[in-house]
Amino acid sequence: MKPNRVWSTDVTVIKHNHTEKSNLISFIDLATRKVIAYTISDSMTTSVLIKTLLKAIATVSNKKDLKKLIIHSDQGSIYTATEYIEFCRKYKFKISYSAIATPADNAVQESFHARLKCETFYNNYNTQNKIKDIIIIKKYIEFYNTTRVSLKK
């Protein structure tokens, strides 16, 4: 598979303490298994999703590479929102959804989010501090994209 043919996306909640949380929206290119764009936000809205998708689009130097792009996600409310669907139609992106209650259909994303939490917060840090947690997330994504050993096809 060539890069920029299929991207997967998902949202995960990062709990900082008993009262604070952030939402991490990420896009992964399934060919390279790299996080191509992400946003850490206090809210999980369609506008934040579209902002993150625009970041992903900006990483592609030749926009012709996006002509047959498929974006795969679960059927969460931000992914089935009219605003997101219309945005994808405007760019002629094909939308693909996991079956309901079938996280295995989006295994690359689910695995990435699980590993991020396992390899940072659950095992090592647990800072309970939002600012420090966001720095940890950013550093982990850089590590994941450049250093972490992964099996690729």
SVG drawing of the C-alpha trace seen along z (x, -y; Angstrom):
<svg xmlns="http://www.w3.org/2000/svg" viewBox="-25 -24 40 31">
<polyline fill="none" stroke="black" stroke-width="0.4" points="0.0,0.0 1.2,-3.5 1.1,-6.4 -1.9,-8.7 -4.3,-6.0 -5.9,-5.1 -5.8,-7.1 -7.4,-6.0 -8.6,-8.3 -10.0,-8.1 -10.4,-10.0 -9.2,-9.0 -9.7,-10.7 -6.7,-11.4 -7.6,-11.9 -5.2,-14.3 -6.8,-14.1 -10.2,-13.7 -11.6,-16.9 -9.5,-17.6 -9.3,-15.7 -8.3,-16.2 -9.3,-14.6 -6.6,-13.4 -7.7,-13.2 -5.2,-11.5 -4.8,-10.5 -2.5,-7.6 -1.4,-6.7 -2.0,-3.0 0.9,-2.6 3.6,-4.1 1.9,-3.5 2.9,-7.1 0.8,-9.7 0.5,-12.3 -1.6,-14.8 -3.1,-15.1 -4.8,-17.7 -5.1,-17.7 -8.3,-19.6 -10.5,-20.2 -13.5,-19.5 -14.4,-16.8 -16.1,-18.6 -16.5,-18.3 -14.6,-21.6 -11.6,-20.2 -11.8,-17.0 -11.8,-19.1 -8.9,-21.2 -6.9,-18.0 -7.8,-16.7 -6.6,-20.0 -3.3,-19.4 -3.0,-16.0 -3.8,-17.3 -1.1,-20.0 1.5,-17.2 1.0,-16.0 3.2,-17.9 1.5,-16.6 -2.3,-17.0 -2.9,-14.7 -1.9,-11.9 -5.1,-12.5 -7.4,-11.8 -8.4,-8.3 -8.0,-8.8 -10.1,-6.7 -10.5,-7.9 -11.5,-5.1 -13.0,-5.7 -15.5,-4.4 -19.1,-5.6 -18.7,-8.2 -20.8,-11.3 -18.0,-13.6 -17.4,-11.1 -21.0,-10.9 -21.7,-14.6 -23.0,-16.3 -20.2,-19.0 -17.5,-16.3 -19.2,-14.3 -19.6,-17.4 -16.0,-18.4 -14.8,-14.9 -17.1,-15.1 -15.7,-18.5 -12.2,-17.0 -13.6,-13.8 -12.4,-11.6 -14.1,-8.3 -15.4,-7.7 -15.1,-4.2 -16.6,-3.1 -16.0,-0.3 -18.9,1.9 -20.8,0.8 -19.1,2.0 -16.2,3.5 -13.0,1.7 -10.9,4.4 -12.0,2.8 -9.9,-0.2 -7.1,1.8 -4.2,-0.5 -5.7,-3.5 -7.0,-1.6 -3.5,0.0 -1.8,-3.4 -4.0,-5.0 -3.6,-2.0 0.2,-2.0 0.4,-5.7 -1.5,-5.3 0.3,-2.1 3.8,-3.3 3.4,-6.7 0.7,-7.3 -0.1,-3.9 3.4,-2.6 5.6,-5.6 4.3,-9.0 0.7,-9.6 1.6,-13.3 -2.0,-14.4 -0.9,-17.7 -2.5,-18.6 0.4,-20.7 2.9,-18.0 0.6,-15.3 0.3,-17.2 4.1,-17.5 4.4,-13.7 1.8,-13.0 3.7,-15.2 7.0,-13.6 5.5,-10.1 4.1,-10.8 7.5,-12.0 9.0,-8.8 6.3,-6.6 6.9,-8.1 10.7,-8.1 12.2,-5.7 9.8,-3.1 10.2,0.3 7.1,1.4 6.3,4.2 5.3,2.9 4.3,4.8"/>
</svg>
